[in-house]
Amino acid sequence: MTFKLIFPENYDEYAWEAEAKGYLTGVTVTVKELTISLLFYDPVRLAQDIEEMISLNQVFAEKNVVVVSNVNRITIETAVASLFGTGDIYRLT
């Protein structure tokens, strides 16, 4: 069994921007008949977003957040392969 990782359309054209901003939405993983949408954050950006929400007396809640050291293709591919290999990908459904 394998998985299919799909990046947003034209990702390669703005990959540098996603890495600089520290987050990327629109990534999907297909395993069997399941399609899972993922949101990738680097730790610094995630902390900033959480802090901002808390300062506004709001709650930070995001579905299927994956935290990686850098938001780039290689790190994302490695993270998804790891989640698939351990079976943790199914926890995101």
C-alpha positions in Angstrom: 0.0 0.0 0.0 1.2 3.5 -0.8 0.0 7.1 -0.5 -0.3 9.9 -3.0 0.9 13.4 -1.9 -0.6 16.3 -3.8 0.7 19.8 -3.5 -1.4 22.9 -4.4 -1.5 23.9 -8.0 1.6 26.0 -9.0 3.3 25.2 -5.7 6.7 25.2 -7.2 6.2 28.8 -8.3 5.6 30.0 -4.8 7.3 27.4 -2.7 9.8 29.9 -1.5 7.0 32.1 -0.2 5.4 29.2 1.8 8.8 28.4 3.3 9.3 32.1 4.2 5.9 32.5 5.8 6.2 29.2 7.7 2.9 27.6 6.6 1.3 25.9 3.7 -2.4 24.9 3.1 -3.9 22.9 0.3 -1.7 19.8 0.6 -3.7 16.5 0.3 -2.7 12.9 0.9 -4.7 10.1 -0.6 -4.4 6.7 1.1 -6.7 4.0 -0.2 -10.0 5.8 -0.7 -9.3 8.4 2.0 -8.3 12.0 1.0 -6.8 14.0 3.9 -6.2 17.7 3.7 -3.2 18.9 5.7 -1.9 22.2 7.0 1.9 22.5 7.5 3.5 24.9 9.9 7.0 25.5 11.1 7.2 25.9 14.9 7.9 29.6 14.9 4.9 30.5 12.7 2.7 28.2 14.7 3.7 29.8 18.0 3.1 33.3 16.5 -0.4 32.3 15.3 -1.3 30.8 18.6 0.0 33.8 20.5 -2.0 36.2 18.3 -5.2 34.2 18.8 -4.7 34.1 22.5 -4.0 37.8 22.7 -7.3 38.4 21.0 -9.1 36.2 23.6 -9.8 33.6 20.8 -9.0 29.9 20.5 -6.5 28.4 18.1 -8.0 25.3 16.5 -7.0 23.8 13.2 -7.7 20.4 11.8 -4.8 18.2 10.6 -2.0 20.4 11.5 1.5 19.0 10.9 4.4 20.8 12.4 7.7 20.5 10.5 11.1 22.1 10.9 10.8 23.9 7.6 7.9 24.2 5.2 9.4 22.9 2.0 8.8 20.0 -0.3 11.5 17.7 1.1 10.5 18.2 4.7 6.8 17.8 3.9 7.4 14.6 1.8 9.5 13.2 4.6 6.9 14.0 7.3 4.1 12.4 5.3 6.2 9.3 4.6 6.9 9.1 8.3 3.2 9.5 9.2 2.3 6.8 6.6 5.0 4.5 7.8 3.9 4.6 11.4 0.3 4.5 10.6 -0.3 7.9 12.2 -1.6 9.2 9.0 -4.9 7.5 9.9 -5.2 9.6 13.0 -5.7 12.6 10.8 -9.0 11.3 9.3 
